Amino acid sequence: MRYTWVYWTAISLILVPLLPGFAGILLPALSYIPTLGYTEFSVSGFIAVFDWHGVTQSIHVTLLTGTVSTLLAVCLSFLITRNLWNSQRWRRLQHLLTPVIALPHAAFAIGFLFLFSQTGWLARIIDPISLPLLTQDKWGIGLIVVLTVKEVPFLLLMSLSVLQRLDVNKQLTAAQSLGYSPQRAWHALLFPQWLSQMRLPIFAVLAYGLSNVELAYILGPQRPPTFAVLVWQWFNEPNLDLFPRAAAGAAILLAIGLTGLAVWWCAEHAYLRLTHHMRLKGKRHTPILSTFAFHRLLWLPLIVLPTVLIWSFTFRWRFPDVWPNQLSFKYWQQEVAHILELSFNSLAIAIPTALFALILVVAILQFQRKRIPMALIAIPLVVPHLSVLFGIQVFSYWIDSSQHWLWVYWTHFLFVFPYLYLSLRSSWDNIDPRIEMTAMSLGLSPWQAWWKVKFHYLLPAICIAFGVGISVSFALYLPTQMLGGGRISTITTEAVALVSGGDRRITAIYALLQATLPLIVFGISILAQQKSQQRLMPPKRHAKQDTIYALRTKKPHYK
Amino acid sequence: MKNSMIVAALMTASFSAAAITPESSWEEVLKEAEGQTVYFNAWGGSPQINQYLRWANQSLQSEYKVTLEHVKVGDIAETVNRLLAEKTAGKHTGGSVDMVWINGENFKSMKQHALLWGPFVTMLPNWQYVDKSLPIDVDFTEPTLGLEAPWGVGQLVFIHDTERLKKPPRSFNALLDYAQENPGRISYPQPPEFHGSSFLKAALIELSGNDERLYKPVNHDEFDTISAPLWQYLDALHKVAWQKGQRFPASSAETKQLLDDGQLDLAITFNPNDANASIAAGSLTPSAHTFAFEKGALSNIHFMGIPWNAENAAGALVAINFLISPEAQIRKSDSEVWGDPAIIDTSKLTGETQGFDLFPSLPEPHPSWQVALEESWQQRYGVQ
C-alpha cells in the first residue's frame, strides 16, 4: 500500500509515549524505583493495595457505576432512536446533541451539584427533606445519572452514521410487509445490527465510566470512593515511599478497564447468539416497551447551566434563599484579564491537536485497509492518566523536557486520537463503496472522487468528530500540567486549581468557560459544515414543499 | 543525604559558573537573579491568595527585575511527584520548578529524598525580621535545617455564626455534648483530607491529656491504648453527626459552605483570620466569627522551599526574601487581602498588631501519628 507510512506514523505516535508510560506504571508497581532506593522487584505494592481497608468495596462501586451507566446509556440511546425515528423531533434532537456533547463532564458535574445537592437550587425551591440524596450517595446513583445522561448524546451521535448505513426505513418496511410490528422490527431486526456496529463507541463509554476521576470525585460515593479516585488519591500521597502502591493501583485499574471491555464483548456475543433462535422462530408479538419520552433527559445537562451562570455573578447567596442576596461582577472582573490568555492557550492546544489527529484518522481510514488494533485505541481511554504520564514525563526529561508545547501537543494527541478514530471509523466503514465507484466511472480520478463526492458525505461526521476532539483536549488537565511544566496554563488547569478551593462563584466562572469555549468551536465547525452542504444541495425548496417531502418519506417505499 | 545535597549543589555549580550556592553572598544572588523568571508551584485554590501573588509579582518585577510566575496546582503532591520524575531521569540541573509552598508530610518527603536546595534561610537579609519565638525551625516535629523558610502560620480553629450559635462549645467534650443536644449539626472533613486528619490529632491531644508520646514516632503497641478514647469519642459523635455520620464534608471549604448554608453549626479552618477574610470575600455572613478551643489551637507553620535542581534558585531566593519582608507580610495579614498571620513580629515594626492575635497554640504531633490515625480511621469508618 502506498500510504502505509500514514498508518505507521499514527501507530508510533501512540506507541512511543505509551511504552515508557507503561514502564512508568509497571516498574514502580513492582517496587522498582532506584531514585527512592528501591532496586529489587517485589509485589509489595500490590499487597499494599489489597491491604487497604475497603478496596474490594471500592472496586465493586467502580464496576457498578461504570457498567450500570453504560448499560443504561446504551438502552436509552436505542429507545430514543426507536421512538423518535422519522419524527420531526429526531431532526431537532440532532441539533441538541452537539451542545450537550461539547459540555465537558466536569462542568456538567459542577452544575449538577449546584442544582441537586442538598443545598442546591432545587432544595432552595422545594422542601429539601423530600429530595433524595443524589450527590455522593452510597450507591453512586448521582454518579450513574450524570454518566448516563452525559454519554447518551455521544452514543446517539455515533449511532446516526450507523443508522444511515443500516438503511432503517427499508428494513422496517420489509419487516412490516412480513407482518412484524415496527416495534418488534426495531428490537428483533435492528437492535442486534445496531449493537454490533456500536461496539467501539460503547467501549469508549464503558472505559470512561470505569476510569474517570473528576466526575467520581465530585459526585461519587466517598466511603469508599471509586477505585480510580482511590488511585488518584494514592498518587497524591506526599509520602513517596507509598508510590509502589499507587502504581500497582494504576496497573489494577488498567486491568479492570480491559477486563470490562472483554466482558462486554463476550456479553454482546452471547446476547446475539441467545436471541438468534428467537429471531429465527419469527415471533411477531410486540413486547410492551415504554414509549416514554426518554429524550427529555437530554436536556438535563443544559438545564444545569443557568444555575452556574447565576452563581458566577453572585457575591452573597445564602441558603435557603431562592435568589442571590447580592450580585457582583467582582469575580469576573478579577479573572477577565487572565481568561483571554487562558482561552487562547486552550484553543492553541486543542485546535492543532484535533486537526492533526483528524488528518491522520482520515488518511488511515481512506487509504488503509488495515484498521488500528482495538487494544491500542482502548488503552489511552482506559488507563489512568496520572500513571502513564509519570512514565512519559521521565521519558521527556531524557530527551528534552524544555519543549513544553511539543510534549503537551503529543500527550493531548494521545488522548484525542482514540475519540476521533472511534467517531469516524464506523462512518467510513459504513459508507457505500459504490458511491466512490460511481464517481470514478463518471470520469473522476480517485482523488477527485474522494474529495468531490465521498468527502461531502462524510463531512457532517468529520465536523462532529473534530468538535469531539476539541472538547476532549479542552478538558485534559494532567497532560497539560505535567508535561507543560507549569509553563502552559489553560482554562482547565486554572479551573482544577480553583475548584480545589471550593469557592462556588469562582468554580462557576470556570465551569461556564469550560462549557462555552468548546461550544463556540463546535458551533463554528457545524456552521462551516452546513455552508458547504448548502453548496451541494439543489436550490432551496419552499417550506411547504419541505413538509410534503417529509410526509412522503414517512410512507413506505415499495420500490 | 546531606552529602548528596552538597554533591547536587556542586554539580549545579560545575555546570554553570555563575550559578549560586548556599555560600554565595547576597550581592551575587541579586545579580544572578536579575531577569530570572521564578516558577512558584503553589496551591491555587484561593482567589485571594492568587491575587496576593500577582501583587508580589508586580513588586518583585519593579524592585528586583524578578518575575514570579505562580504555577497553580490543585495539590502540591503533584509537584513532589514531578520532582521525583525529574530525579528519576537524572535531571539534576535546569529543573522546571524553582520554588514550592509546602509543609508537613510533603516537606518530610522532599527532605528525606534530598529534593531540596539549601540550607538557605540565613542567606536572606529579611531573615532578621522573622519572629524567632515562633516554632519556625520545626515542621510537624521534623527539623527544617534551614531548607525551607516560613511564610505564614496555620492554626486549627473553628468558625461559628454568632447569630445562630451564641456560645459555641470550647472543647472536644463540650462539642460532643452539643452534638448530642443538637443532632445533625456537627461534622468534620473526611480524613485523610488535611483538615480532617488535623481534627483527629487535635481531638486525640485533648482526649489523651496531651500525652507526651504523641510527639515521638508512633509505637504500634501503644497506639491502641493511646488512641482508644478517640475512637470511643468518634463512635459517639458519628451517631449524632451531620447526615448521621453517613457522609462527611470533603474539605475545609465545604464545611464553610455548609456553615453558610445553615447545615452545620461549626466550620473548620487552618487560618485563624478566616472568618474576617471570608466575610470580606462574601462567602460568609458578617456575623461569622473564628474561635479556638480552650486548650489551644493545633498550630503549624507553612513554608517555602527551593528544589535541588531549580533553574532559577537565585530568583527564588529573592522572591522568598521579599515574601518574608515586613511589607509583604503585613499586606498578607490584612483580611481584605488574604488574612494569613504574619511570621514576623508586626508590633515591633509598626507599633500595631496585625488586627488579630494568634490563639494559644498546641504543637503538631509527630507525622507518623497522622499516618497511623488516618489508617485506623479508614479501618473503622472508611467503608459504609
Interface residues (C-beta under 8 A of the other chain):
Chain A: I33 P34 T35 L36 W52 H53 G54 Q57 Q118 T119 Q136 K138 P221 Q222 R223 P224 Q233 F235 N236 E237 P238 N239 L240 F243 F315 R316 R318 F319 P320 Q326 S328 K330 Y331 Q334 F390 Q393 V394 F395 Y397 W398 S401 S402 Q481 M482 G485 G486 R487 S489 T493 E494 V496 A497 L498 V499 S500 G501 G502 D503 R504 R505 I506
Chain B: Y39 N41 W43 G44 G45 S46 P47 Q51 E69 V71 K72 V73 G74 D75 A77 E78 V80 N81 R82 L84 A85 E86 K87 T88 A89 G90 K91 G94 S96 V97 G104 E105 N106 K108 S109 Q112 H113 Q190 P192 Q246 R247 F248 A250 S251 S252 A253 E254 K256 Q257 L258 D260 D261 G262 Q263 A281 G282 S283 T285 V371 Q378 Q379 Y381 G382 V383 Q384
